[in-house]
Amino acid sequence: MAHLVWDWNGTLLDDTALVVAATNATLAGLGAPAVSVDDHRRGFFRPVADYYAVLLGHPVPPEDFALLDETFHVVYREGLDGAGLAPDALAAIAAWRGTQSLLSMFFHDDLVALVRRHGLEPLLDRVDGLRAHVDGGSKAPHLAAHLAALHVDPADAVLIADTVDDADAARALGARIVLYTGCVTDEDRLRATGAPLAGSLLEAVAVAASLRAA
């Protein structure tokens, strides 16, 4: 394997506390109990509308989810200045001996601005975010499009990411994945996927390199 795809939210960007705060602010007016960071790490899943349905105790129609998603991102953007990179993000990017890119489900224009703000754009071959107004679904089709744009065979790619959905997306396409345990998802849930785990991004790069050599 020669190409590494980084996840952004919860992986390179340490934004878990902000995500939980924005989730609580979004759902508070609808009667949902506040969730803690640990609650979120144990419970979050995609599609996001289904996760919201669990917190609210009733289904969330698409038109309602679109409004909730808009509210979430207003709150999220307001707090972004307080969210920094993971402590070893820059060192981990520098440690990879191969091509690398970034794929996120955050809105594309906002993502590119953040990546530039943190000085990462020159280090990445491609940066892709969400180009739709709302999504909340699986990452798999976005990953497929990202790799196709790079002319990278999924079998030659490895992801470093932090959710069960990331693992499902990689496996659906035949790519490999290393799951980072330091942020958004409870470690036991990640371990249940059977994917290799890493407690730091530098460790994740080392594991990814070992997969590349296998």
FIDOLO-947031 format. One record per residue: residue number from 1; residue in three letters; x, y negated, z negated of N, C-alpha, C in turn. Coordinates in steps of 0.02 Angstrom, whole numbers. Last residue first. Example, Ala and Ser with C-alpha at 12.3 -4.5 7.8 and 13.67 -1.06 7.14 Angstrom:
REM FIDOLO-947031
(atom 2; "SER"; (642; 112; -354); (684; 53; -357); (645; -2; -394)) (atom 1; "ALA"; (660; 284; -390); (615; 225; -390); (660; 165; -390)) 
***
This chain:
REM FIDOLO-947031
(atom 214; "ALA"; (140; 279; -222); (114; 348; -225); (96; 374; -156)) (atom 213; "ALA"; (170; 148; -215); (225; 194; -199); (200; 266; -196)) (atom 212; "ARG"; (52; 89; -253); (77; 75; -186); (130; 126; -166)) (atom 211; "LEU"; (49; 127; -384); (-1; 154; -338); (21; 146; -266)) (atom 210; "SER"; (152; 49; -431); (160; 121; -435); (108; 156; -389)) (atom 209; "ALA"; (97; -77; -413); (157; -59; -375); (168; 17; -376)) (atom 208; "ALA"; (-4; -72; -508); (-21; -77; -437); (37; -57; -393)) (atom 207; "VAL"; (74; -71; -624); (32; -13; -608); (14; -13; -534)) (atom 206; "ALA"; (130; -199; -613); (174; -140; -615); (135; -76; -598)) (atom 205; "VAL"; (15; -277; -618); (56; -277; -557); (102; -216; -556)) (atom 204; "ALA"; (-26; -248; -749); (-69; -230; -693); (-30; -229; -628)) (atom 203; "GLU"; (75; -306; -823); (68; -234; -825); (26; -210; -766)) (atom 202; "LEU"; (43; -439; -793); (109; -411; -774); (107; -335; -773)) (atom 201; "LEU"; (-81; -448; -852); (-76; -451; -779); (-9; -426; -754)) (atom 200; "SER"; (-116; -325; -979); (-90; -390; -957); (-86; -389; -882)) (atom 199; "GLY"; (-168; -199; -994); (-184; -249; -1045); (-157; -318; -1030)) (atom 198; "ALA"; (-244; -97; -873); (-185; -135; -893); (-206; -189; -941)) (atom 197; "LEU"; (-296; 63; -806); (-307; 2; -844); (-241; -31; -860)) (atom 196; "PRO"; (-359; 156; -666); (-304; 138; -711); (-316; 70; -743)) (atom 195; "ALA"; (-529; 218; -672); (-476; 178; -640); (-420; 165; -689)) (atom 194; "GLY"; (-634; 276; -738); (-579; 319; -717); (-523; 283; -682)) (atom 193; "THR"; (-737; 207; -794); (-735; 209; -721); (-682; 258; -695)) (atom 192; "ALA"; (-713; 206; -930); (-762; 255; -904); (-763; 258; -828)) (atom 191; "ARG"; (-632; 96; -947); (-601; 163; -949); (-648; 215; -919)) (atom 190; "LEU"; (-728; -6; -947); (-680; -1; -892); (-649; 68; -890)) (atom 189; "ARG"; (-792; 23; -1068); (-830; 24; -1005); (-784; 30; -945)) (atom 188; "ASP"; (-687; 4; -1157); (-717; 70; -1151); (-758; 77; -1087)) (atom 187; "GLU"; (-662; -135; -1146); (-613; -86; -1121); (-643; -17; -1113)) (atom 186; "ASP"; (-784; -248; -1083); (-761; -205; -1138); (-716; -148; -1110)) (atom 185; "THR"; (-738; -383; -978); (-773; -319; -987); (-741; -278; -1043)) (atom 184; "VAL"; (-662; -502; -969); (-735; -506; -971); (-770; -440; -987)) (atom 183; "CYS"; (-506; -476; -1025); (-555; -530; -1020); (-627; -507; -1025)) (atom 182; "GLY"; (-407; -378; -1021); (-398; -436; -1064); (-453; -487; -1064)) (atom 181; "THR"; (-396; -269; -940); (-439; -262; -999); (-441; -325; -1042)) (atom 180; "TYR"; (-404; -247; -769); (-373; -287; -822); (-421; -289; -882)) (atom 179; "LEU"; (-385; -109; -666); (-432; -150; -705); (-397; -181; -764)) (atom 178; "VAL"; (-336; -84; -504); (-312; -84; -573); (-357; -132; -611)) (atom 177; "ILE"; (-381; 12; -360); (-393; -43; -406); (-359; -30; -472)) (atom 176; "ARG"; (-386; 43; -182); (-370; 61; -251); (-378; 0; -295)) (atom 175; "ALA"; (-516; 71; -57); (-458; 35; -85); (-444; 60; -155)) (atom 174; "GLY"; (-631; 124; -6); (-571; 165; -3); (-508; 128; -24)) (atom 173; "LEU"; (-748; 57; -24); (-711; 43; 38); (-649; 86; 45)) (atom 172; "ALA"; (-793; 98; -145); (-839; 103; -88); (-803; 95; -22)) (atom 171; "ARG"; (-688; 61; -228); (-697; 132; -211); (-744; 141; -152)) (atom 170; "ALA"; (-709; -77; -238); (-647; -50; -210); (-656; 22; -187)) (atom 169; "ALA"; (-837; -82; -298); (-825; -111; -232); (-763; -82; -199)) (atom 168; "ASP"; (-815; -20; -421); (-863; 10; -374); (-851; -16; -303)) (atom 167; "ALA"; (-726; -111; -477); (-705; -42; -466); (-751; -8; -415)) (atom 166; "ASP"; (-809; -223; -484); (-747; -226; -444); (-723; -155; -427)) (atom 165; "ASP"; (-905; -177; -574); (-924; -190; -505); (-864; -195; -459)) (atom 164; "VAL"; (-831; -176; -691); (-852; -112; -662); (-872; -121; -589)) (atom 163; "THR"; (-698; -299; -686); (-766; -276; -699); (-779; -208; -667)) (atom 162; "ASP"; (-574; -356; -652); (-591; -347; -723); (-662; -323; -736)) (atom 161; "ALA"; (-426; -329; -548); (-490; -361; -564); (-512; -338; -634)) (atom 160; "ILE"; (-328; -306; -415); (-323; -316; -486); (-383; -358; -506)) (atom 159; "LEU"; (-330; -187; -281); (-358; -245; -316); (-335; -246; -388)) (atom 158; "VAL"; (-238; -142; -139); (-252; -129; -209); (-278; -193; -240)) (atom 157; "ALA"; (-237; -72; 27); (-249; -127; -20); (-259; -101; -91)) (atom 156; "ASP"; (-239; 21; 125); (-174; -12; 112); (-181; -69; 62)) (atom 155; "ALA"; (-369; 56; 141); (-324; 107; 113); (-255; 79; 97)) (atom 154; "PRO"; (-421; -56; 207); (-434; -47; 135); (-388; 5; 103)) (atom 153; "ASP"; (-307; -138; 313); (-346; -76; 303); (-359; -68; 228)) (atom 152; "VAL"; (-315; -304; 354); (-287; -256; 307); (-334; -197; 302)) (atom 151; "HIS"; (-347; -423; 418); (-325; -366; 458); (-288; -315; 414)) (atom 150; "LEU"; (-407; -522; 348); (-334; -515; 339); (-304; -461; 384)) (atom 149; "ALA"; (-538; -498; 377); (-509; -562; 399); (-433; -561; 394)) (atom 148; "ALA"; (-553; -375; 312); (-558; -378; 385); (-527; -442; 412)) (atom 147; "LEU"; (-546; -415; 179); (-493; -373; 206); (-494; -373; 282)) (atom 146; "HIS"; (-667; -492; 173); (-602; -521; 155); (-544; -480; 186)) (atom 145; "ALA"; (-766; -399; 204); (-755; -456; 249); (-687; -487; 236)) (atom 144; "ALA"; (-753; -313; 93); (-745; -287; 161); (-730; -344; 210)) (atom 143; "LEU"; (-783; -401; -11); (-716; -371; -7); (-704; -345; 64)) (atom 142; "HIS"; (-916; -424; 18); (-869; -480; 19); (-797; -455; 24)) (atom 141; "PRO"; (-974; -299; -2); (-973; -328; 66); (-926; -387; 72)) (atom 140; "ALA"; (-941; -280; -147); (-917; -237; -93); (-919; -269; -24)) (atom 139; "LYS"; (-994; -347; -252); (-936; -378; -220); (-915; -340; -157)) (atom 138; "SER"; (-1173; -360; -270); (-1110; -322; -267); (-1055; -361; -231)) (atom 137; "GLY"; (-1245; -519; -320); (-1247; -447; -306); (-1178; -416; -304)) (atom 136; "GLY"; (-1246; -655; -331); (-1256; -616; -392); (-1257; -542; -382)) (atom 135; "ASP"; (-1294; -779; -245); (-1283; -709; -228); (-1297; -666; -289)) (atom 134; "VAL"; (-1321; -934; -162); (-1333; -891; -220); (-1320; -820; -198)) (atom 133; "HIS"; (-1271; -994; -50); (-1293; -1037; -104); (-1303; -998; -169)) (atom 132; "ALA"; (-1119; -919; 17); (-1192; -926; 12); (-1209; -971; -47)) (atom 131; "ARG"; (-985; -902; 2); (-1007; -955; 48); (-1083; -963; 51)) (atom 130; "LEU"; (-874; -868; -126); (-943; -859; -101); (-963; -917; -57)) (atom 129; "GLY"; (-703; -868; -69); (-755; -870; -119); (-823; -860; -87)) (atom 128; "ASP"; (-538; -826; -30); (-608; -823; -10); (-653; -825; -72)) (atom 127; "VAL"; (-382; -860; 29); (-425; -870; -29); (-497; -871; -4)) (atom 126; "ARG"; (-230; -785; 84); (-299; -804; 98); (-336; -812; 31)) (atom 125; "ASP"; (-101; -774; 39); (-113; -773; 111); (-183; -795; 129)) (atom 124; "LEU"; (-30; -873; -89); (-81; -826; -68); (-92; -831; 7)) (atom 123; "LEU"; (51; -974; -131); (72; -907; -148); (27; -853; -119)) (atom 122; "PRO"; (-8; -1097; -106); (49; -1077; -64); (72; -1005; -76)) (atom 121; "GLU"; (-111; -1097; -210); (-127; -1087; -139); (-67; -1067; -97)) (atom 120; "LEU"; (-81; -1125; -342); (-75; -1056; -320); (-82; -1048; -244)) (atom 119; "GLY"; (-97; -1241; -420); (-36; -1231; -381); (-27; -1162; -352)) (atom 118; "HIS"; (-213; -1274; -481); (-166; -1233; -520); (-103; -1215; -481)) (atom 117; "ARG"; (-276; -1342; -380); (-260; -1378; -442); (-208; -1340; -483)) (atom 116; "ARG"; (-297; -1239; -288); (-249; -1292; -272); (-227; -1329; -335)) (atom 115; "VAL"; (-395; -1170; -357); (-333; -1135; -340); (-279; -1186; -323)) (atom 114; "LEU"; (-495; -1268; -361); (-464; -1244; -422); (-397; -1211; -409)) (atom 113; "ALA"; (-527; -1281; -224); (-504; -1339; -262); (-468; -1318; -326)) (atom 112; "VAL"; (-571; -1150; -197); (-511; -1175; -164); (-483; -1236; -201)) (atom 111; "LEU"; (-689; -1149; -278); (-633; -1103; -289); (-569; -1129; -260)) (atom 110; "ASP"; (-771; -1243; -218); (-749; -1253; -287); (-688; -1210; -302)) (atom 109; "ASP"; (-788; -1179; -94); (-757; -1245; -97); (-732; -1260; -167)) (atom 108; "HIS"; (-850; -1052; -134); (-787; -1057; -97); (-753; -1125; -106)) (atom 107; "PHE"; (-907; -1004; -295); (-919; -1040; -232); (-853; -1061; -199)) (atom 106; "PHE"; (-854; -841; -350); (-867; -912; -363); (-871; -948; -296)) (atom 105; "MET"; (-813; -717; -323); (-883; -729; -311); (-904; -799; -333)) (atom 104; "SER"; (-653; -705; -239); (-695; -721; -296); (-767; -727; -275)) (atom 103; "LEU"; (-494; -654; -196); (-565; -649; -179); (-606; -659; -242)) (atom 102; "LEU"; (-334; -686; -132); (-380; -695; -188); (-452; -693; -162)) (atom 101; "SER"; (-182; -596; -91); (-236; -643; -77); (-282; -645; -137)) (atom 100; "GLN"; (-18; -548; -35); (-71; -551; -85); (-121; -606; -66)) (atom 99; "THR"; (117; -439; 14); (69; -493; 28); (14; -491; -25)) (atom 98; "GLY"; (250; -403; -103); (208; -389; -46); (162; -447; -33)) (atom 97; "ARG"; (284; -381; -249); (327; -379; -191); (287; -357; -130)) (atom 96; "TRP"; (239; -477; -387); (216; -432; -334); (260; -437; -273)) (atom 95; "ALA"; (282; -576; -472); (311; -509; -479); (292; -462; -423)) (atom 94; "ALA"; (208; -690; -454); (278; -690; -431); (308; -620; -431)) (atom 93; "ILE"; (91; -651; -519); (90; -664; -447); (161; -661; -418)) (atom 92; "ALA"; (142; -644; -650); (117; -584; -617); (114; -593; -541)) (atom 91; "ALA"; (174; -776; -678); (227; -726; -678); (205; -663; -642)) (atom 90; "LEU"; (46; -832; -673); (98; -853; -625); (154; -802; -621)) (atom 89; "ALA"; (-19; -761; -781); (-44; -761; -712); (11; -778; -662)) (atom 88; "ASP"; (-3; -746; -916); (50; -720; -872); (30; -721; -799)) (atom 87; "PRO"; (-118; -808; -974); (-50; -828; -994); (5; -805; -946)) (atom 86; "ALA"; (-239; -859; -851); (-215; -810; -898); (-141; -824; -913)) (atom 85; "LEU"; (-270; -1036; -834); (-250; -971; -807); (-234; -924; -864)) (atom 84; "GLY"; (-406; -1116; -927); (-341; -1112; -894); (-327; -1043; -865)) (atom 83; "ALA"; (-539; -1221; -954); (-520; -1152; -938); (-454; -1151; -900)) (atom 82; "GLY"; (-579; -1351; -966); (-553; -1318; -1025); (-531; -1246; -1014)) (atom 81; "ASP"; (-633; -1386; -846); (-569; -1417; -864); (-538; -1384; -925)) (atom 80; "LEU"; (-757; -1321; -843); (-700; -1291; -810); (-633; -1322; -829)) (atom 79; "GLY"; (-877; -1365; -893); (-827; -1341; -940); (-763; -1317; -909)) (atom 78; "GLU"; (-955; -1400; -785); (-941; -1451; -835); (-886; -1430; -883)) (atom 77; "ARG"; (-971; -1278; -720); (-926; -1328; -691); (-907; -1382; -742)) (atom 76; "TYR"; (-1066; -1219; -807); (-1000; -1189; -797); (-950; -1241; -771)) (atom 75; "VAL"; (-1179; -1297; -789); (-1147; -1294; -855); (-1075; -1269; -848)) (atom 74; "VAL"; (-1201; -1271; -652); (-1194; -1340; -676); (-1157; -1340; -743)) (atom 73; "HIS"; (-1215; -1132; -653); (-1156; -1161; -622); (-1147; -1235; -638)) (atom 72; "PHE"; (-1339; -1115; -721); (-1277; -1085; -746); (-1216; -1122; -718)) (atom 71; "THR"; (-1426; -1178; -631); (-1415; -1206; -698); (-1350; -1180; -728)) (atom 70; "GLU"; (-1418; -1088; -524); (-1399; -1159; -515); (-1384; -1191; -582)) (atom 69; "ASP"; (-1469; -975; -584); (-1400; -974; -560); (-1375; -1045; -549)) (atom 68; "LEU"; (-1600; -1015; -607); (-1557; -999; -664); (-1483; -1001; -643)) (atom 67; "LEU"; (-1644; -1028; -475); (-1644; -1086; -519); (-1598; -1075; -579)) (atom 66; "ALA"; (-1630; -895; -431); (-1595; -949; -395); (-1591; -1012; -439)) (atom 65; "PHE"; (-1718; -828; -516); (-1646; -817; -523); (-1607; -873; -489)) (atom 64; "ASP"; (-1839; -871; -466); (-1820; -891; -533); (-1745; -882; -543)) (atom 63; "GLU"; (-1838; -809; -342); (-1842; -882; -344); (-1823; -908; -413)) (atom 62; "PRO"; (-1830; -670; -378); (-1775; -704; -342); (-1778; -779; -347)) (atom 61; "PRO"; (-1885; -639; -549); (-1897; -644; -477); (-1841; -683; -442)) (atom 60; "VAL"; (-1832; -538; -671); (-1820; -607; -648); (-1831; -609; -573)) (atom 59; "PRO"; (-1923; -441; -795); (-1890; -450; -730); (-1883; -524; -711)) (atom 58; "HIS"; (-1883; -460; -971); (-1931; -454; -916); (-1895; -465; -850)) (atom 57; "GLY"; (-1789; -486; -1068); (-1841; -437; -1083); (-1895; -431; -1030)) (atom 56; "LEU"; (-1678; -564; -1058); (-1742; -597; -1065); (-1799; -549; -1084)) (atom 55; "LEU"; (-1575; -473; -1044); (-1571; -522; -1097); (-1639; -555; -1110)) (atom 54; "VAL"; (-1620; -401; -931); (-1609; -366; -995); (-1609; -416; -1052)) (atom 53; "ALA"; (-1621; -503; -836); (-1684; -470; -854); (-1678; -432; -919)) (atom 52; "TYR"; (-1484; -531; -824); (-1529; -581; -854); (-1595; -549; -876)) (atom 51; "TYR"; (-1451; -412; -757); (-1423; -426; -824); (-1466; -478; -860)) (atom 50; "ASP"; (-1520; -433; -639); (-1540; -377; -681); (-1511; -384; -752)) (atom 49; "ALA"; (-1451; -542; -588); (-1523; -549; -603); (-1547; -493; -649)) (atom 48; "VAL"; (-1326; -489; -561); (-1333; -533; -618); (-1407; -542; -637)) (atom 47; "PRO"; (-1315; -314; -520); (-1333; -383; -503); (-1346; -426; -565)) (atom 46; "ARG"; (-1181; -315; -639); (-1212; -341; -579); (-1263; -291; -553)) (atom 45; "PHE"; (-1167; -341; -817); (-1163; -300; -756); (-1194; -338; -698)) (atom 44; "PHE"; (-1124; -352; -990); (-1132; -383; -924); (-1126; -332; -868)) (atom 43; "GLY"; (-1103; -287; -1117); (-1166; -282; -1082); (-1169; -307; -1011)) (atom 42; "ARG"; (-978; -304; -1176); (-1008; -237; -1178); (-1068; -231; -1130)) (atom 41; "ARG"; (-956; -438; -1155); (-907; -391; -1130); (-935; -320; -1128)) (atom 40; "HIS"; (-1065; -492; -1224); (-1060; -500; -1152); (-1012; -449; -1122)) (atom 39; "ASP"; (-1033; -460; -1356); (-1096; -436; -1326); (-1091; -437; -1250)) (atom 38; "ASP"; (-914; -533; -1368); (-912; -460; -1371); (-975; -430; -1342)) (atom 37; "VAL"; (-965; -663; -1359); (-917; -640; -1309); (-914; -564; -1309)) (atom 36; "SER"; (-1142; -652; -1395); (-1073; -667; -1412); (-1028; -645; -1355)) (atom 35; "VAL"; (-1294; -726; -1341); (-1248; -669; -1341); (-1179; -694; -1360)) (atom 34; "ALA"; (-1450; -783; -1405); (-1381; -797; -1385); (-1340; -733; -1388)) (atom 33; "PRO"; (-1604; -720; -1337); (-1558; -729; -1394); (-1487; -743; -1368)) (atom 32; "ALA"; (-1712; -813; -1230); (-1662; -760; -1237); (-1619; -772; -1298)) (atom 31; "GLY"; (-1803; -915; -1206); (-1814; -871; -1263); (-1764; -814; -1270)) (atom 30; "LEU"; (-1775; -1006; -1113); (-1823; -954; -1093); (-1832; -902; -1148)) (atom 29; "GLY"; (-1676; -1087; -1156); (-1742; -1116; -1152); (-1796; -1066; -1133)) (atom 28; "ALA"; (-1563; -1002; -1143); (-1589; -1020; -1209); (-1661; -1046; -1206)) (atom 27; "LEU"; (-1504; -977; -1022); (-1560; -935; -1041); (-1593; -956; -1107)) (atom 26; "THR"; (-1400; -1071; -1009); (-1447; -1060; -954); (-1511; -1026; -978)) (atom 25; "ALA"; (-1325; -1058; -1125); (-1358; -1122; -1111); (-1412; -1114; -1057)) (atom 24; "ASN"; (-1277; -927; -1108); (-1320; -943; -1164); (-1358; -1008; -1152)) (atom 23; "THR"; (-1197; -946; -992); (-1253; -898; -992); (-1302; -914; -1047)) (atom 22; "ALA"; (-1103; -1037; -1040); (-1148; -1057; -985); (-1208; -1010; -981)) (atom 21; "ALA"; (-1039; -957; -1136); (-1072; -1019; -1156); (-1122; -1042; -1103)) (atom 20; "VAL"; (-988; -857; -1053); (-1037; -840; -1104); (-1074; -902; -1127)) (atom 19; "VAL"; (-899; -931; -974); (-954; -894; -943); (-1008; -878; -993)) (atom 18; "LEU"; (-810; -977; -1073); (-850; -1025; -1035); (-910; -990; -1002)) (atom 17; "ALA"; (-750; -857; -1112); (-788; -897; -1161); (-833; -947; -1127)) (atom 16; "THR"; (-687; -820; -988); (-741; -779; -1018); (-782; -819; -1068)) (atom 15; "ASP"; (-585; -872; -911); (-646; -911; -918); (-703; -874; -954)) (atom 14; "ASP"; (-441; -875; -853); (-466; -853; -918); (-528; -893; -937)) (atom 13; "LEU"; (-406; -822; -693); (-434; -877; -732); (-464; -849; -797)) (atom 12; "LEU"; (-366; -694; -653); (-317; -748; -652); (-341; -807; -695)) (atom 11; "THR"; (-494; -641; -725); (-431; -607; -710); (-376; -660; -709)) (atom 10; "GLY"; (-606; -717; -744); (-593; -665; -792); (-529; -626; -780)) (atom 9; "ASN"; (-611; -752; -574); (-645; -762; -638); (-633; -703; -685)) (atom 8; "TRP"; (-526; -678; -471); (-515; -744; -501); (-544; -750; -571)) (atom 7; "ASP"; (-431; -537; -411); (-493; -568; -432); (-477; -634; -466)) (atom 6; "TRP"; (-314; -514; -280); (-328; -536; -347); (-401; -555; -354)) (atom 5; "VAL"; (-252; -387; -184); (-307; -435; -189); (-320; -450; -262)) (atom 4; "LEU"; (-104; -345; -102); (-137; -351; -167); (-191; -404; -163)) (atom 3; "HIS"; (-36; -231; 15); (-72; -293; 2); (-110; -290; -64)) (atom 2; "ALA"; (24; -111; 39); (65; -171; 46); (29; -235; 26)) (atom 1; "MET"; (42; 60; 0); (0; 0; 0); (44; -62; 0)) 
***
